[in-house]
Amino acid sequence: MKIDPQTGQGTFGMTIYPGLPPLDARQLALLRLLGRIEVADSTIIGQAIYRDHSATTCKRDLLHLHEHRLIWRTPAPPTAHALAATTQGRTGRVGGRRRYVYGLSHEGKSVLEQLDAEPDARSLDALKARDARGRYPSPSTLGHDLQVAWWCASALEGLRRLPWCHSVFCQTEFVVSAQQRMDAALVARFDLTTPRPELAQLPWFDGSPLRPGQVELRWALELDTGTEAIPVLLRKFVCYRDHHADGVYAQIFGGPVQLVLVVQTERRAGLLASEFQRAWPAGWGLVSLPHASAADHPLHGALWGVYRRLRDSQVQPLLSTVAPGAGGRAEERALLSLAQWEAYLAQAAAGRAPRRPPPEPGAAG
């Protein structure tokens, strides 16, 4: 769909020029994504928005949006690959080519509001935006924010591919209360009886209430880079415990929230798991690492990675419902397993995609 810039002639043969920059649906989708994940490099943007388009199209759109100050950009911090390849050169360069990180500007957010591109008022209000001419995050801050953006974008791509995912809410730096700001909140709504007809785009949450037969899974991402003191993290865990108990999450999200803690090393994961058990022995929390053998499944991304419960180190799928059980201990039940997903993919590749998830391999019936 193209936003008509009204370039036709009006009365007296005068041309009526558009009051807003002309944007197509793909460019609007990019602005909406950037407002939700806050920062993104070209690889995230390419997979999320331009997977069916050329790199030239992506580059042209980014330049167009930047020239109209609808997005901001800053040099990307060096990657591990770049640091291993060279010990010289300026930050953000790989082989002499400058890499950028992009985000939504205040002008871009204003355009989304004026075009009614966001049907949900809460989603629009929560979008993260910066002054296109202001100061940008430091390389260390960008490193943290880009890993948050990676996890969100990877999980979102997994949800997009799921035909039974009917609605997604995602927002980084989500403010819950005066005591808590999550690195990211992600809520996905499912109906396992009916696949959605359009799989090319993410079905962003539009404010619709939960319908009978639908199930919501809610995650709160906290990224630990090893710089925060243990007492600070302990207070975070206590806050998650208390907000479950006092109904804050039920009021804001409509139900329980599963903490997803992403840390950088196994040692740090074990240390924080011990602190979590001190704060909330029966609590709802998962931990993983940003590696291919952990949170980043080598074929299917973060949605299907390996996550372990903070309370007992047992593996638990991300796609699990959580509810209070006996003694306040969390009860988890897998909504969809990796084996079921791969069975679906095999059937879909054979041209006979089922409407419902295939049964668990080995299950009776």
C-alpha positions in Angstrom: 0.0 0.0 0.0 1.4 3.4 -1.0 0.6 6.6 0.9 -0.6 8.9 -1.8 1.3 12.1 -1.6 -1.4 14.0 -3.5 0.7 15.3 -6.3 -2.3 16.0 -8.6 -3.4 19.5 -9.6 -6.0 21.4 -7.5 -8.0 24.5 -8.3 -6.3 26.9 -10.7 -3.9 24.2 -11.7 -1.9 24.5 -8.5 -0.1 21.3 -7.3 -1.1 20.2 -3.8 2.1 18.9 -2.2 2.0 16.4 0.7 2.3 17.7 4.2 4.1 14.6 5.4 7.0 12.7 3.8 5.6 10.1 1.3 6.0 6.6 2.9 5.1 3.2 1.7 4.0 0.2 3.8 7.5 -1.2 4.1 9.0 2.1 5.4 6.1 2.4 7.9 6.8 -1.2 9.0 10.5 -0.2 9.6 9.5 2.8 11.7 7.1 0.7 13.8 9.8 -1.9 14.4 12.5 0.6 15.4 10.2 2.2 17.9 9.7 -1.2 19.6 13.2 -2.5 19.7 14.8 0.9 20.0 18.0 0.2 18.0 18.8 -2.1 15.1 21.6 -2.7 12.6 21.2 -3.6 9.0 21.2 -7.3 9.6 18.2 -7.1 12.0 16.4 -4.7 9.7 17.1 -6.8 6.6 15.7 -10.0 8.2 12.7 -8.4 9.8 11.6 -6.1 7.0 13.6 -6.7 3.8 13.9 -10.5 3.6 12.1 -10.4 0.2 13.9 -7.3 -1.0 17.5 -6.5 -2.1 20.1 -4.9 0.1 20.0 -1.9 -2.2 16.3 -1.4 -1.4 17.0 -1.5 2.3 19.8 0.9 2.0 17.7 3.3 -0.1 14.9 3.3 2.4 17.2 3.9 5.3 18.7 6.8 3.5 15.3 8.2 2.6 14.1 8.0 6.2 17.3 9.5 7.6 17.2 12.4 5.1 13.7 13.2 6.4 14.9 12.9 10.0 12.4 10.1 10.7 15.2 7.9 12.0 18.6 8.6 13.6 21.8 6.7 13.0 25.2 6.4 14.6 28.2 4.2 13.9 27.8 0.7 15.2 30.2 -0.6 17.9 32.7 -3.2 16.8 31.6 -6.9 16.6 33.6 -9.8 17.9 34.2 -10.8 14.3 35.5 -7.4 13.4 37.8 -7.3 16.4 39.2 -10.7 15.6 39.8 -9.7 12.0 41.6 -6.5 12.6 43.1 -4.5 15.5 43.1 -1.2 13.6 40.5 1.0 12.1 37.8 3.2 13.4 34.9 1.9 15.6 32.1 0.5 13.4 34.3 -0.3 10.4 34.7 -3.7 8.9 36.9 -3.9 5.8 36.7 -0.1 5.4 32.9 -0.1 5.3 31.1 1.9 7.9 28.3 0.1 9.8 25.4 2.0 11.3 22.9 1.5 14.1 19.4 3.0 13.5 16.6 4.1 15.7 13.2 6.0 15.5 13.3 9.8 15.9 10.8 12.0 17.5 9.7 13.2 14.0 9.3 9.5 13.0 7.1 8.8 16.0 5.0 11.9 15.2 4.5 10.7 11.6 3.3 7.3 12.9 0.8 9.2 15.1 -0.4 11.5 12.3 -0.9 8.6 9.9 -2.8 6.5 12.5 -0.2 3.7 11.8 -0.5 2.4 15.4 -4.1 1.3 16.3 -3.2 0.7 19.9 -2.7 3.8 21.9 -0.5 2.1 24.6 1.8 0.8 21.9 2.2 4.2 20.3 2.9 5.9 23.6 5.5 3.3 24.5 7.5 3.6 21.3 11.2 4.6 22.0 12.4 7.7 20.0 15.3 10.1 20.1 16.1 13.5 18.8 17.6 12.9 15.3 20.1 15.7 15.9 20.8 14.9 19.6 23.5 12.8 21.4 23.4 9.1 20.7 24.2 6.2 23.0 27.8 5.4 23.8 29.4 2.3 22.3 29.0 0.4 25.6 25.3 1.3 25.9 24.8 0.4 22.2 26.4 -3.0 22.9 23.8 -3.7 25.6 20.9 -2.3 23.6 21.8 -4.2 20.5 21.9 -7.5 22.3 18.4 -6.7 23.7 17.3 -5.8 20.2 18.8 -9.1 18.8 16.9 -11.2 21.3 13.7 -9.4 20.6 14.1 -9.4 16.8 15.0 -13.1 16.8 12.0 -14.1 19.0 9.8 -11.9 16.9 10.9 -13.6 13.7 10.2 -17.0 15.3 6.7 -15.7 16.3 6.1 -14.4 12.8 6.7 -17.8 11.3 4.3 -19.5 13.7 0.8 -19.7 12.0 -0.9 -19.9 15.4 0.5 -16.6 16.7 -2.2 -14.0 16.2 -0.9 -11.0 18.1 2.4 -9.6 19.4 3.3 -6.8 21.7 6.9 -5.9 22.1 8.6 -2.9 23.7 12.1 -2.4 25.0 12.7 -0.2 28.1 9.2 -1.0 29.3 8.3 1.0 32.4 6.2 -1.1 34.8 6.3 1.0 37.9 8.5 3.4 39.8 10.5 0.4 40.9 10.9 -1.4 37.7 11.8 -0.9 34.1 12.2 -4.1 32.0 14.9 -4.3 29.3 12.0 -5.6 27.1 8.4 -6.8 27.5 7.1 -9.3 24.9 3.6 -10.7 24.8 2.4 -13.2 22.2 -1.2 -14.3 21.7 -2.0 -17.8 20.3 -4.9 -19.7 19.0 -3.9 -23.3 18.4 -7.1 -24.1 16.6 -6.9 -21.6 13.8 -3.8 -20.5 11.8 -3.7 -16.8 10.8 -4.0 -16.3 7.0 -1.1 -13.9 6.5 2.3 -15.0 7.6 4.5 -12.4 5.8 4.1 -9.8 8.5 4.0 -9.7 12.3 0.5 -9.2 13.6 1.3 -6.3 16.0 -1.1 -6.0 19.0 -4.0 -3.7 18.1 -5.7 -3.4 21.5 -8.2 -6.2 20.9 -9.3 -8.1 24.1 -8.3 -11.7 24.6 -11.0 -14.0 23.0 -12.1 -17.4 24.3 -9.8 -20.1 23.1 -6.8 -17.8 22.9 -3.7 -18.0 25.2 -1.1 -15.3 26.0 2.5 -15.9 26.9 4.3 -13.0 28.5 8.0 -12.6 28.9 10.2 -9.9 30.5 13.7 -9.8 29.2 16.6 -8.8 31.5 20.0 -8.6 29.9 23.0 -8.9 32.2 26.4 -7.9 30.9 28.2 -8.4 34.2 28.4 -4.7 35.1 25.6 -4.6 37.7 26.4 -5.4 41.3 24.7 -8.5 42.8 22.7 -6.4 45.3 21.2 -4.5 42.4 20.2 -7.7 40.6 18.8 -9.2 43.8 16.5 -6.1 44.2 15.3 -6.8 40.6 14.4 -10.4 41.4 12.6 -9.2 44.5 10.6 -6.7 42.4 9.5 -9.5 40.0 8.4 -11.6 43.0 6.5 -8.7 44.6 4.8 -7.5 41.4 3.5 -10.9 40.8 2.1 -11.1 44.4 0.6 -7.6 44.4 -1.2 -8.0 41.0 0.8 -5.4 39.1 1.5 -7.7 36.2 -2.1 -9.0 36.2 -3.3 -5.4 35.9 -0.8 -4.3 33.2 -0.4 -7.5 31.1 -3.4 -9.5 32.1 -1.5 -12.3 33.7 1.8 -13.7 34.9 5.1 -12.7 33.3 8.0 -15.1 32.8 11.4 -13.5 33.5 14.0 -14.3 30.8 17.5 -13.6 32.0 20.2 -13.5 29.4 23.8 -13.5 30.7 27.2 -13.7 29.1 28.9 -16.6 30.8 28.0 -19.9 32.5 29.6 -18.8 35.7 27.5 -15.7 35.9 24.4 -17.7 35.1 25.0 -20.0 38.1 25.7 -17.0 40.4 22.5 -15.2 39.4 20.5 -18.4 39.6 21.6 -18.7 43.3 20.6 -15.1 44.0 17.2 -15.6 42.3 16.6 -18.7 44.5 17.3 -16.6 47.6 14.8 -13.9 46.5 12.1 -16.1 45.0 12.6 -19.9 45.6 9.4 -20.9 43.8 9.7 -18.2 41.2 9.1 -17.9 37.4 12.4 -17.3 35.7 14.5 -18.7 32.9 18.2 -18.1 32.2 20.3 -18.6 29.0 23.3 -17.3 27.1 23.4 -15.4 23.8 25.1 -18.3 22.0 24.2 -20.8 19.3 24.2 -23.6 21.8 21.9 -21.7 24.2 19.4 -18.9 23.5 20.1 -18.7 19.8 18.9 -22.0 18.2 21.1 -22.4 15.1 18.1 -23.0 12.8 15.1 -21.3 14.5 16.5 -18.5 16.7 15.8 -17.2 20.2 12.2 -18.5 20.4 13.5 -22.1 20.3 16.7 -21.7 22.2 17.7 -23.6 25.3 16.4 -22.0 28.5 16.8 -23.3 32.1 14.7 -22.5 35.1 16.4 -20.3 37.6 15.0 -22.2 40.5 16.3 -25.7 39.6 18.3 -25.5 36.3 15.9 -27.7 34.4 15.4 -27.1 30.7 12.0 -25.4 29.9 10.8 -24.3 26.5 10.2 -20.6 26.1 6.8 -21.4 24.7 5.4 -22.5 28.1 2.4 -21.3 30.1 3.0 -20.5 33.7 0.5 -20.5 36.6 0.7 -20.7 40.4 0.6 -24.2 41.8 0.8 -25.8 45.2 2.7 -23.7 47.8 3.0 -20.8 45.3 5.4 -22.8 43.1 5.2 -22.1 39.4 3.7 -24.7 37.2 4.8 -24.7 33.6 3.3 -26.5 30.6 4.7 -26.4 27.1 2.4 -24.7 24.7 4.4 -26.0 21.7 7.6 -28.0 21.6 10.5 -27.8 19.2 9.7 -31.4 18.0 6.1 -30.3 17.2 7.4 -27.2 15.3 9.9 -29.2 13.3 7.1 -31.8 12.5 5.0 -29.0 11.3 7.8 -27.6 9.1 8.3 -31.0 7.5 4.6 -31.4 6.7 4.4 -27.8 5.4 7.4 -28.5 3.1 5.6 -31.5 1.8 2.6 -29.3 0.9 0.3 -30.5 3.6 0.6 -28.0 6.5 -1.9 -28.9 9.2 -4.3 -26.4 10.7 -3.4 -27.5 14.3 0.1 -28.3 15.7 1.1 -31.9 15.1 1.0 -34.1 18.2 4.1 -34.5 20.2 6.2 -37.3 18.6 5.6 -40.5 20.5 2.4 -39.3 22.1 -0.5 -41.7 22.2 -3.2 -41.2 19.6 
